[in-house]
């Protein structure tokens, strides 16, 4: 379980309309955080809304932890109004299931929409250990974010797709990934994004016997497995059971969960 700390917001950036990147000074969190873990953030001092908001870690740089979020409701709207220099109540890093960083020969990393952000720290940490092909999918040009940041890591290949073809490649990121895998075998797929994309990636990986780790984006109210709001069917072991994304995940081996 992570620590609960008040962190100074040292930098606030509006990436596009409705999407913000916050950089907070959080040495206690940065010291132990792993790619794929998340934070539970208190968005109000008044108690309304009561529940913290779960947001994935985007980047770790020394004592600085960065996270990116989309304004979707009252909680994230309140968070977006926090000014630089103010303190934010954060609990983290949370999640016992994180991406496994080790040496691979060839890796495919695929993200969709806001699910691309948790993959940035992973990609950074894998650099130098493996040949990296990264596939980032967005609905349209207006939603494309962090392309330059991924590019700056120095990848074997970066493919950016839009569903409508308004920017870079037209179509779905998974189709470009499949094409490349047919030509060059990979020994691991990492994925994070909307559920339909994760289902497609999971099924493809299992059918083709490729190891795959997926990060699930369930609504996590408490972040520690107490509220039971993020249950998912786990199929590892002799009997299927329900586990919790916040406690056992958010990263799972693709074969171990039914989605």
N, C-alpha and C positions, 0 to 999 in steps of 0.2 A: 504494500500500500504506500502511496506517495505521501508527501508532506503537504501541510496546509500553510501557505505563506501569503503575505501581502507583498505584491510585486509592483515596482514602479514602471509605468508605461513610458518608455524612453523614446519611442518613435511610433507614429501612427500614420499609415498611408492608405489612401483610398485608391485601390487598384483600378476598379471600374465602378460604375453605378451599383451600389448595394453590396460590394465586396471590399473588405478592409483587411489590411495586414497590420498586426500589432507586434511590436518588439518590446518585451518586458525583461527587466533585470531580475533573474531568478537563478542564482548560482546553486541553490539547494536542489532545484529541479534539473538544471542542465547537467549537473554532476552525474546523474544516474539514468537520464532519459535515453530510451532506445527508439530507433525508427519504428513507427507504427503505434506507439503509445499516444495517449491523449491526456487532456487537462479537463478538469471540471471547474467552471468559472462562475463565480457569484456575480450576477449582473445588476443587483440592486441592494442597497443598504436598508430599504424599507420593508423587505420581506415579501414584496410582490413584484415579479413572480418569485415564488418560493424556491423552486428547484434551480440548481445550477445548470449551466449549459455545457454539454460535452463538445470539445473542439480539439481536433487532431493537432499534433505538433508538426509544424512545417519545417523549421530549421533550428539548429543548435549551433551557436557561435560563441565559444567561451562561456561567459556568465549570462549571455543573452539567449532567451528562448523566443522564437517567433511562431505565431499562429495566424491563420487566415480564416475568416468566417464570412458567411453570407447573411445579410439581414433577411430573416424569414418571418419574424414575429416580434412580439413585444420585448422579449428578453434580449434578443440580438440587436434590436433597435436601441435599447437602453445602453448596451455595451458599446455600440458604435459611437455614442455621444461622449464617451469618456475622453478627457483631454490629456495631452502629454503632461507628464509630471505627477499625475494622480496615481494612487495605489489601487491595484486590482486584487481581490481575494481569489487565490487560485489553489486548487488541490491537484497534486500530480507529482511525478508522472504516474498515470494509471494504466492498467491493462497488463495482464501477465503474458498475453500472447503478443509478441512483437515480431517484426520481420527478422529473419535469421541472416545476419551478415557474415559471410564466409567466402572462401575462394570458390568461384565457379568458372567454367570455361566460357560459356555464353549465356547471357541472361536477357530475357524480355521483360520489360516493365511497362504495364499498361494502366492508364488512368482515364477516368471520364468525369468531366465537369469539375465540381469542387473536390471530387475524389482524387484529383491529380496532386493536391497539396501534400497529403501525408507521404507521398512517394519521393519528395524532394530530398529529405534527409537520408533516406535509404539510398537513393541514387548517388549522393555525395559520398556516403560511406563505402559503397561498392566500387567507386572509381579506383582504378589501379589493381583491383582484385580480379577483374573479369572484363570481357567484351560486352558492352552495354548497348542494347537497342531499346529506345524508349518511344512509346506510342501514347500520345495525348489527344483525347477526343473531346470536342465541344459542340454545342448545338449550332452556334453560328459565330461569326467573326467578333461580335460585340462581347462575347463571353471568354475569348481567348486571353489567358493570363499566365504569367510566369514562364513564357516560352524562352525569353532571353536568359533567365536564371538557369533553366535546365541546359540550355545550349552552352552556357559558360562553364559547365562542369567538364565538358570535353568528352562527348559520347561517340561511340562507334556510329550510331545513327539516331536521329531524332525525327519522328514523323508526327506532324500536327494535322488533325483532320477536323472538318466541320460537317455536320449532317447535311447542310444545304449547299456546300461547296463555296461559301462566301469567303473562305480563307484557306489557303494551302490545299490539302488533299480533300476531295469530296468523298464522303462515305463514313463508315464506322471504323474506328481504330483497330478493332479486332480483325477485320478483314485484311488490313495491311500487315498485321502481326502474323496471321496465318500464312500469308504468302511468303514472308521472309523465313518463317520456321520450316516451310516446305523445302527451301533452298539451303538453309543452314540450321542444323539441329541445335536446340537450346537445352540446357540442363536445369533451368528453373524459370518459372513465370511468377512475377509478383503483380498483384492487381488490386485496385481500389476504385470504386465508382458506384454508379447506380445499380440497383439489384438486377435488372435485365442484362446489363453488361457482365456483371459478375457470374450470373448463371451461365451465360454463353462461354465465358472464359473457363469456368470450372468444368463444364461438360466437354469442351474441346481438350483441355488438359488431361482429363481422365480417359477419354476415348483414345488419345494418342500417347498415353502413359508418360506424361511429362510432369515432374514434380511442380506443384503450384501452391502458392500461399496467397490467400485473399484476405483483405481487410473489410469487415462488414460495418455498415453504417446504420446501425440500429439506434433508436432513441434511448439514450441512457440517462435515467433520471438521477440516480444516486452515484453511479460510478464504481460501486464496491460490491454489487451483487445482492443488495438488501431489498430493493424495491421490486425486483422480478419483472421489470418492464422491458427487458431486452433479451428474452429467452429465444434460443435457437436450437433446432434438433441436432444433436451431436451423435454421429454414427460410429465413432471409434469404440472399440471394446465389443463384448459379446451382445450387449443389449443397447438399442438406441435409447437416448435420454435427452432431456432438455438441459442445456447449459446456458450460461449468461455471457453475452458478448463483452460486457464491461470487465468481467472477472477472468474468464478463460481466454478471451480474445483481447482486442478486436481482430487480431490476425489468427487465422486458422489454416491448417493444411486443407486444401480443397476437398480431399477425400473424406475428411472428418466431419463435415457439416452438410446438412440438406438445406438448400435454399431455393 
